[in-house]
Amino acid sequence: MDNAVILKSPGDLTAAPGFGARLASLPPKSKFNLGLGAAALVGVVLALLMWNSQGDYKVLYANLSDKDGGAIIAQLSQMNIPYRHSDGGAAILVPASKVHDARLKLASAGLPKASVGGFEMMDGARFGQTQFQERLTFQRGLEGELSRSITSLAAVESARVHLALPNQNGFFREQQKPSASVVLTLHAGRTLDRGQVAGIVHLVSSSVPEMSPKAVSVLDQTGALISSPPDTNAQAGLDAQQLQYIAQIEQGYSKRIAELLEPVVGRDNLRANVTADIDFAQIESTEKLFKPNQGATAEVTVRSEQTTEQSGSNPAAPSGVPGAASNQPPLPAAAPLTGAAAPLQTAQAGGPTANTRREAVKNYEVDETVRVTRNATGTVKRLNAAVVVNNRTVTDPKGKVTQVPLAPEELEKLTALVQESIGYNKERGDSVRVINAPFKVEPVTVVDTPIWKQPEILDMLRAAAVPAGLSLVALLVFFGMIKPGLKAALEPAVPPPGSAINASVGGAEALPGLPAPAMQMLEAPRDTAKLDAARALAKENPAAVAHIVRGWVNGQPA
């Protein structure tokens, strides 16, 4: 064997104790601390697992009715947001990180709706309540029932009814009539026609004794009065449907302009507005025109023709100068009478005379044209379009961004596009104006909130506080209670005194000792100076070294 010192652990006839035996040999205090630490560590691990599975839940809405609670749960299921119940279902809880998001989404869906009480409020009447409290409860119940009835309409999202019921006294002349006001919130894109508004008015007036329909006012969510008294002249102004029709026409033209010009100038570089003059007048005219038949070639239509003919004769009557000469036959004249008066002729009998009469009447047809003209309602009389285009954004090679106005030729092209999109008609008086102006961009003020005040960070810290605390407790339990006990159990046992140690120094002499099982090689010291000195001493004086080792074994001081 080389010159080396080999030290072997002491041993006897029994084997080295195991981990269980060492753990059992610990003091009772160490055992108690080790068991308590292990139980605490298991509890902390279970608490962390339960916390991770459940998460931090906070109240989303409380004091909800069954109807609102069911609608909110259905909406949360559609949004894939986990939820829990508390207080017998009156409160709904969601994860803390999704509370604000869920509230905003539910608000956009119109949830929760304010629950309106009806006549069931009369069921909880208290003993000893005054007459005023009873009347007030009845009025609130009647308002709630009317609100429920109006909300059942398809176009109405919610409704509120306010009743003014004055106190009646014994004097008939001094009695005041009740009145009512109804505020409606309509669904997006829906309207009520005159018949539906009149139905709501009659519903309210018929539900309250002695209430006239004239005393009921109906308003929409914009504050516009949509119910007009029955005696109001409908032609005095435009009604709600006509105003809505005008708005639709104007929005349609504005949308056409935007869809046509946005690909050219950009989405946020265009503002368009169209004003439409709509004619809702209903005019009906009847014209009757007569045109005579003129010209030789014109076809003449005989309407009626009547011809009358009459003829007759009269007998001969005596003629001549009455007297004796006239009664004698006439004598022939011997010579013509010239320059002298002719002799009187005798009376002669006259010859018979004939009478004839002819009459013809002919009627012709005259051209007649009957024209009935009825103008359509809602015709466009005039259109006025105003368009503002932002300056063009130009980026130079250096990356500098500048605003450049549009050229006049480009404005003319844009004007022509706008005219074609709205159906420009010069004879109708339409006008189109397109101008170029820089848009003013409002500076956005960014509020620099410290990181420890940001809601996201606060929510994250609140959510991580419990896991971090449990983890810290687990570390304290492990290092303060479990690790000392495990260290004491894992340390090697101290060799009993009197054990034999075989030493071989230079291979010259073997020290006697009891046989022992396989010994564990001790770790060589890191500082080799003493080891070298011991080796040198063993080489120079082996007997002295053997004497020293023998004294160690026998328990004698060196």
VOGU-3710 file (C-alpha; in Angstrom, 3 decimals, decimal comma):
1> mdnavilksp> 0,000/0,000/0,000  1,225/3,519/-0,708  2,110/5,904/2,030  -1,385/7,003/3,035  -3,557/7,098/6,106  -6,924/5,380/5,717  -9,444/6,030/8,478  -12,545/3,887/8,634  -15,739/4,638/10,514  -16,297/2,677/13,656
11> gdltaapgfg> -18,517/-0,310/13,515  -19,625/-3,158/15,576  -21,625/-6,283/15,045  -24,946/-4,262/14,462  -25,871/-2,360/11,182  -26,185/1,455/10,880  -29,692/2,808/11,806  -32,053/3,910/8,931  -34,092/7,134/8,400  -37,115/5,811/10,298
21> arlaslppks> -35,017/4,851/13,292  -33,277/8,217/13,290  -36,649/9,963/13,023  -37,973/7,937/15,924  -34,900/8,761/18,008  -35,559/12,510/17,761  -36,643/14,395/20,889  -40,426/14,827/21,400  -40,230/18,573/20,804  -38,565/18,084/17,411
31> kfnlglgaaa> -41,136/15,441/16,480  -44,003/17,782/17,409  -42,545/20,676/15,428  -41,935/18,431/12,432  -45,515/17,047/12,462  -47,088/20,460/12,993  -45,028/21,949/10,167  -45,987/19,148/7,781  -49,703/19,604/8,593  -49,451/23,379/8,142
41> lvgvvlallm> -47,641/22,927/4,836  -50,355/20,559/3,569  -53,051/23,047/4,621  -51,324/25,898/2,806  -51,015/23,813/-0,362  -54,722/22,902/-0,224  -55,652/26,558/0,334  -53,621/27,583/-2,708  -55,291/24,935/-4,838  -58,760/26,020/-3,729
51> wnsqgdykvl> -57,911/29,679/-4,319  -56,684/28,963/-7,832  -59,810/26,961/-8,651  -62,279/29,550/-7,286  -60,514/32,843/-7,792  -61,421/36,236/-6,326  -65,135/36,917/-6,918  -66,772/40,286/-6,382  -70,368/41,463/-6,447  -71,560/42,449/-9,901
61> yanlsdkdgg> -75,139/43,453/-8,973  -77,079/43,100/-5,743  -80,763/43,254/-4,793  -81,918/42,009/-8,169  -85,386/40,804/-9,020  -85,873/37,318/-10,414  -86,535/38,656/-13,914  -83,434/40,848/-14,005  -81,312/38,113/-12,426  -82,354/35,579/-15,041
71> aiiaqlsqmn> -81,673/38,010/-17,895  -78,216/38,869/-16,493  -77,286/35,194/-16,022  -78,339/34,422/-19,593  -76,214/37,290/-20,881  -73,205/36,225/-18,790  -73,499/32,690/-20,175  -73,415/34,079/-23,713  -70,306/36,128/-22,865  -68,576/33,058/-21,289
81> ipyrhsdgga> -68,076/34,835/-17,956  -68,204/32,591/-14,833  -70,593/33,676/-12,111  -71,772/32,700/-8,639  -74,847/33,402/-6,503  -75,092/34,797/-3,010  -77,799/36,064/-0,636  -80,267/33,533/-1,939  -79,792/34,545/-5,585  -80,315/38,277/-4,959
91> ailvpaskvh> -76,651/39,028/-5,743  -74,486/37,844/-8,627  -70,701/37,568/-8,286  -68,118/37,415/-11,066  -64,284/37,308/-11,034  -62,772/40,543/-9,778  -60,839/41,115/-13,000  -64,049/41,048/-15,075  -66,395/43,165/-12,952  -66,005/46,441/-14,869
101> darlklasag> -65,972/44,764/-18,265  -69,134/42,795/-17,472  -70,955/45,890/-16,205  -70,188/47,850/-19,368  -71,290/45,007/-21,632  -74,492/44,445/-19,674  -75,232/48,182/-19,718  -74,934/48,188/-23,516  -77,501/45,368/-23,561  -79,874/47,359/-21,338
111> lpkasvggfe> -79,382/45,267/-18,197  -80,360/45,343/-15,434  -83,767/46,843/-16,033  -85,367/48,756/-13,229  -88,057/46,552/-11,774  -91,403/48,289/-11,575  -93,845/47,358/-8,850  -97,546/47,049/-9,518  -100,597/46,422/-7,397  -98,627/43,807/-5,458
121> mmdgarfgqt> -97,354/46,756/-3,440  -100,779/46,858/-1,805  -100,199/43,384/-0,378  -97,611/44,639/2,073  -99,820/47,271/3,636  -98,814/48,036/7,179  -101,221/48,293/10,048  -101,926/51,858/11,031  -100,846/53,581/7,815  -102,424/56,935/7,060
131> qfqerltfqr> -104,853/57,687/4,246  -102,167/59,655/2,412  -99,795/56,674/2,487  -102,561/54,412/1,210  -103,380/56,779/-1,669  -99,699/57,142/-2,510  -99,221/53,360/-2,583  -102,251/52,972/-4,822  -100,942/55,648/-7,188  -97,519/53,994/-7,372
141> glegelsrsi> -99,123/50,636/-8,057  -101,298/52,097/-10,829  -98,256/53,762/-12,415  -96,381/50,472/-12,292  -99,225/48,545/-13,927  -99,508/51,120/-16,717  -95,733/51,013/-17,243  -95,843/47,224/-17,564  -98,687/47,400/-20,072  -96,929/49,998/-22,226
151> tslaavesar> -93,601/48,123/-22,059  -95,300/45,056/-23,516  -95,417/46,832/-26,905  -92,799/45,572/-29,355  -91,293/48,990/-30,119  -91,089/50,159/-26,472  -88,023/49,241/-24,458  -89,076/50,906/-21,203  -91,745/53,306/-20,022  -92,436/55,538/-17,043
161> vhlalpnqng> -95,869/56,869/-16,161  -96,467/59,867/-13,895  -100,023/60,400/-12,675  -101,330/63,605/-11,153  -104,378/62,630/-9,099  -105,722/65,666/-7,224  -107,724/65,334/-4,049  -111,449/65,550/-4,666  -113,743/67,519/-2,409  -117,495/67,860/-2,095
171> ffreqqkpsa> -117,804/70,913/-4,359  -118,291/69,864/-7,958  -117,142/73,159/-9,458  -113,861/73,122/-7,551  -112,890/69,580/-8,542  -109,716/69,259/-10,631  -109,310/66,767/-13,423  -106,439/64,238/-13,290  -103,586/64,295/-15,824  -100,763/62,006/-16,820
181> svvltlhagr> -97,348/62,074/-18,506  -95,686/59,115/-20,200  -91,965/58,919/-21,046  -91,043/56,199/-23,535  -87,678/54,701/-24,409  -87,937/53,062/-27,809  -85,746/50,315/-29,214  -83,039/51,408/-31,630  -84,414/51,902/-35,127  -88,086/51,633/-34,126
191> tldrgqvagi> -90,825/54,258/-34,063  -94,465/54,554/-33,107  -97,082/55,650/-35,592  -100,025/57,889/-34,786  -102,328/54,959/-34,121  -99,985/53,436/-31,546  -99,463/56,749/-29,773  -103,216/57,295/-29,695  -103,617/53,797/-28,252  -101,188/54,605/-25,418
201> vhlvsssvpe> -103,053/57,841/-24,711  -106,413/56,074/-24,536  -104,925/53,277/-22,416  -103,794/55,753/-19,786  -106,916/57,905/-19,921  -109,208/54,886/-19,671  -107,337/53,520/-16,651  -107,891/56,640/-14,544  -111,437/57,800/-13,775  -112,495/61,153/-15,243
211> mspkavsvld> -109,233/61,602/-17,171  -109,533/63,146/-20,606  -107,270/62,007/-23,473  -106,294/65,656/-23,900  -104,659/65,550/-20,450  -102,198/62,792/-21,414  -98,772/63,735/-22,786  -96,436/61,186/-24,378  -92,719/61,928/-24,840  -89,910/59,871/-26,345
221> qtgalisspp> -86,363/59,437/-25,047  -85,236/62,624/-26,830  -87,844/64,742/-25,041  -89,968/65,305/-28,154  -93,732/65,378/-27,737  -95,106/62,607/-29,932  -98,729/62,952/-28,844  -100,665/65,940/-30,181  -104,089/66,970/-28,906  -106,966/65,668/-31,034
231> dtnaqaglda> -108,107/69,144/-32,036  -104,724/70,164/-33,390  -104,648/70,720/-37,139  -102,459/67,989/-38,604  -101,593/70,144/-41,623  -100,200/72,999/-39,507  -96,741/71,430/-39,416  -94,738/68,291/-40,001  -95,396/65,289/-37,855  -92,852/62,844/-36,481
241> qqlqyiaqie> -93,028/60,495/-39,455  -92,421/63,310/-41,931  -89,467/64,577/-39,929  -88,093/61,054/-39,785  -88,529/60,716/-43,537  -86,567/63,945/-44,097  -83,808/62,721/-41,777  -83,601/59,416/-43,645  -83,369/61,204/-46,988  -80,574/63,477/-45,748
251> qgyskriael> -78,677/60,614/-44,120  -78,954/58,580/-47,301  -77,434/61,335/-49,435  -74,687/61,978/-46,873  -73,853/58,269/-46,830  -73,604/58,231/-50,613  -71,132/61,111/-50,562  -69,033/59,490/-47,804  -68,901/56,102/-49,523  -67,836/57,737/-52,775
261> lepvvgrdnl> -65,165/60,121/-51,474  -63,680/58,228/-48,531  -61,579/55,910/-50,733  -60,136/59,028/-52,378  -59,440/61,386/-49,453  -59,424/58,972/-46,496  -61,884/57,947/-43,841  -61,238/60,724/-41,326  -60,589/63,453/-43,906  -64,183/64,114/-44,967
271> ranvtadidf> -67,290/65,745/-43,509  -70,511/65,899/-45,547  -73,935/67,350/-44,793  -77,006/67,381/-47,018  -80,146/69,454/-46,486  -83,274/68,308/-48,313  -86,356/70,416/-48,992  -89,224/67,920/-49,156  -92,703/68,786/-50,399  -95,434/66,949/-48,513
281> aqiesteklf> -98,324/68,891/-50,076  -101,088/66,809/-51,619  -102,427/68,600/-54,743  -105,106/67,185/-57,023  -106,191/69,182/-60,115  -108,756/68,464/-62,869  -108,557/70,111/-66,317  -111,203/70,012/-69,100  -109,952/71,156/-72,523  -112,051/71,773/-75,697
291> kpnqgataev> -110,418/71,768/-79,108  -112,510/72,656/-82,214  -112,231/70,670/-85,458  -110,277/72,816/-87,863  -109,079/72,369/-91,431  -110,635/70,838/-94,515  -109,010/67,506/-93,897  -110,112/67,308/-90,295  -112,400/64,456/-89,612  -115,757/65,740/-88,520
301> tvrseqtteq> -117,980/63,690/-86,307  -121,682/64,501/-86,581  -123,283/64,476/-83,219  -126,933/65,147/-84,336  -128,728/66,300/-87,476  -132,321/67,652/-87,886  -134,036/68,598/-91,221  -137,501/70,241/-91,513  -139,297/70,855/-94,874  -142,745/72,586/-95,293
311> sgsnpaapsg> -144,639/73,432/-98,564  -148,222/74,842/-99,411  -150,324/76,991/-101,977  -152,939/79,846/-101,711  -156,080/80,246/-104,111  -156,267/83,162/-106,634  -157,620/86,442/-105,300  -159,178/89,302/-107,326  -156,880/92,165/-108,259  -157,184/95,558/-109,967
321> vpgaasnqpp> -159,037/98,826/-109,345  -162,421/98,279/-107,970  -165,276/99,869/-109,962  -167,416/99,434/-113,116  -164,485/99,352/-115,427  -162,863/96,655/-113,455  -165,880/94,501/-113,858  -165,747/94,592/-117,644  -163,593/92,375/-119,694  -160,454/94,068/-120,910
331> lpaaapltga> -160,171/95,281/-124,443  -157,079/94,934/-126,500  -155,091/98,106/-126,901  -155,046/99,697/-130,355  -151,798/101,465/-129,964  -149,177/101,577/-127,340  -149,484/104,283/-124,861  -146,549/106,528/-124,649  -146,270/109,573/-122,594  -149,862/109,270/-121,496
341> aaplqtaqag> -151,276/107,682/-118,513  -152,418/104,203/-119,065  -156,094/103,580/-118,799  -157,404/101,931/-115,800  -157,519/98,217/-116,029  -160,476/96,329/-115,005  -160,367/94,125/-112,025  -159,064/90,730/-112,785  -158,897/87,574/-110,842  -155,358/86,801/-109,413
351> gptantrrea> -153,520/83,443/-109,930  -152,716/80,942/-107,119  -149,402/81,303/-105,021  -147,151/78,469/-103,563  -145,360/78,573/-100,031  -142,196/76,464/-99,373  -140,074/76,266/-96,086  -136,913/74,201/-95,488  -134,914/74,090/-92,202  -131,792/71,935/-91,415
361> vknyevdetv> -129,871/71,733/-88,078  -126,614/69,724/-87,848  -124,517/69,417/-84,609  -120,841/68,309/-84,687  -118,685/66,844/-81,803  -116,035/69,142/-80,330  -112,718/67,624/-78,913  -112,791/67,430/-75,096  -109,808/66,459/-72,827  -110,300/65,793/-69,095
371> rvtrnatgtv> -106,994/65,620/-67,133  -106,714/64,735/-63,401  -103,297/65,464/-61,803  -102,399/64,205/-58,330  -98,935/65,069/-56,991  -97,026/62,496/-54,967  -96,202/63,364/-51,350  -92,617/63,569/-50,172  -91,078/64,800/-53,408  -87,687/66,463/-53,315
381> krlnaavvvn> -87,929/70,129/-54,152  -84,305/71,095/-53,580  -81,016/69,652/-52,310  -78,141/71,541/-50,701  -74,879/69,655/-50,120  -71,897/70,978/-48,167  -68,645/68,967/-48,108  -65,421/69,790/-46,254  -62,222/67,938/-47,245  -59,082/67,925/-45,124
391> nrtvtdpkgk> -55,653/68,796/-46,476  -53,548/66,040/-47,924  -50,866/64,551/-45,673  -47,453/64,392/-47,392  -44,347/62,718/-45,996  -40,998/63,841/-47,391  -37,969/61,511/-47,768  -36,678/62,653/-44,368  -39,871/61,470/-42,687  -41,348/64,915/-42,002
401> vtqvplapee> -45,141/65,042/-42,236  -46,761/68,163/-43,688  -50,302/69,228/-44,673  -50,733/70,307/-48,296  -53,951/71,963/-49,619  -55,754/70,338/-52,525  -55,417/71,755/-56,022  -58,420/73,519/-57,643  -58,590/70,791/-60,268  -59,005/68,173/-57,549
411> lekltalvqe> -61,779/70,202/-55,898  -63,599/70,431/-59,214  -63,386/66,662/-59,643  -64,686/66,115/-56,122  -67,528/68,544/-56,770  -68,493/66,667/-59,923  -68,515/63,393/-57,978  -70,753/64,874/-55,294  -73,158/66,234/-57,912  -73,441/62,865/-59,591
421> sigynkergd> -73,917/61,033/-56,288  -76,898/63,124/-55,147  -78,511/63,539/-58,563  -77,773/67,234/-59,000  -80,470/69,137/-60,922  -79,710/72,735/-61,798  -83,245/73,510/-62,920  -84,545/72,385/-59,549  -82,231/74,828/-57,764  -79,816/72,327/-56,196
431> svrvinapfk> -76,506/73,563/-54,863  -73,263/71,712/-54,097  -70,325/73,271/-52,293  -66,994/71,472/-51,760  -64,234/73,308/-49,908  -60,797/72,376/-48,647  -59,819/73,292/-45,084  -57,371/71,850/-42,544  -59,032/69,863/-39,786  -58,264/70,927/-36,270
441> vepvtvvdtp> -56,957/68,057/-34,188  -57,592/68,429/-30,490  -54,544/67,470/-28,429  -55,112/64,401/-26,324  -54,078/64,974/-22,745  -52,582/61,809/-21,357  -52,929/61,570/-17,605  -49,830/59,888/-16,247  -51,226/57,800/-13,430  -48,624/56,275/-11,112
451> iwkqpeildm> -48,277/52,579/-11,504  -49,387/51,924/-7,943  -52,654/53,823/-8,587  -53,653/52,146/-11,821  -56,805/50,020/-11,476  -55,275/47,101/-13,337  -52,266/47,010/-11,029  -54,464/47,327/-7,940  -56,690/44,486/-9,103  -53,642/42,356/-9,850
461> lraaavpagl> -52,181/43,077/-6,404  -55,486/42,255/-4,723  -55,734/39,028/-6,660  -52,098/38,069/-5,871  -52,180/39,105/-2,197  -53,726/35,886/-0,894  -51,519/33,491/-2,941  -48,415/35,465/-1,997  -49,353/35,377/1,694  -50,001/31,648/1,618
471> slvallvffg> -46,713/31,055/-0,177  -44,852/33,086/2,466  -46,490/31,095/5,251  -45,501/27,877/3,475  -41,863/29,014/3,279  -41,799/29,999/6,949  -43,291/26,670/7,983  -40,823/24,728/5,836  -37,656/26,521/6,908  -38,706/27,086/10,520
481> mikpglkaal> -40,280/23,748/11,461  -39,772/21,059/8,836  -36,192/21,641/7,733  -34,617/21,481/11,261  -36,375/18,167/11,962  -35,329/16,689/8,618  -31,756/17,863/9,155  -31,591/16,245/12,566  -33,007/12,997/11,145  -30,599/12,894/8,201
491> epavpppgsa> -27,365/13,527/10,173  -25,087/10,387/10,676  -24,987/8,748/14,104  -22,057/9,496/16,464  -19,679/6,449/16,792  -19,691/4,917/20,288  -16,468/4,938/22,265  -14,202/1,816/22,130  -14,725/1,047/18,471  -11,762/-0,408/16,612
501> inasvggaea> -10,074/1,618/13,918  -7,669/-0,062/11,594  -4,898/2,088/10,408  -2,230/1,296/7,875  0,743/3,508/7,893  3,131/2,864/5,047  1,875/-0,750/4,894  4,344/-1,817/7,568  2,149/-2,666/10,489  -1,539/-3,388/10,866
511> lpglpapamq> -3,194/-2,397/14,090  -5,302/-5,054/15,721  -8,987/-4,444/15,935  -12,335/-6,122/15,859  -13,729/-7,161/12,502  -16,319/-4,721/11,181  -18,534/-4,518/8,126  -17,774/-2,321/5,191  -16,763/1,045/6,521  -17,569/4,361/4,999
521> mleaprdtak> -14,638/6,206/3,646  -14,262/9,555/5,368  -14,023/12,655/3,260  -10,445/13,785/2,783  -9,685/17,131/4,318  -9,359/20,047/1,990  -6,228/21,387/3,781  -3,394/18,893/2,873  -0,670/20,600/4,966  -1,520/18,692/8,164
531> ldaaralake> -2,022/15,513/6,200  1,435/15,862/4,661  2,927/16,505/8,086  1,237/13,376/9,488  2,521/11,343/6,578  6,051/12,647/7,146  5,785/11,836/10,869  4,538/8,320/10,053  7,494/7,727/7,776  10,056/9,035/10,219
541> npaavahivr> 8,648/7,508/13,389  6,013/4,845/12,711  6,109/3,577/16,291  5,173/6,955/17,709  2,238/7,320/15,333  1,011/3,842/16,232  1,270/4,706/19,911  -0,789/7,844/19,376  -3,522/5,984/17,513  -3,577/3,294/20,145
551> gwvngqpa> -4,097/5,955/22,790  -7,064/7,356/20,812  -8,662/3,974/20,657  -8,175/3,344/24,367  -9,524/6,792/25,214  -6,210/8,078/26,581  -5,241/11,706/25,964  -2,466/12,282/23,498
//
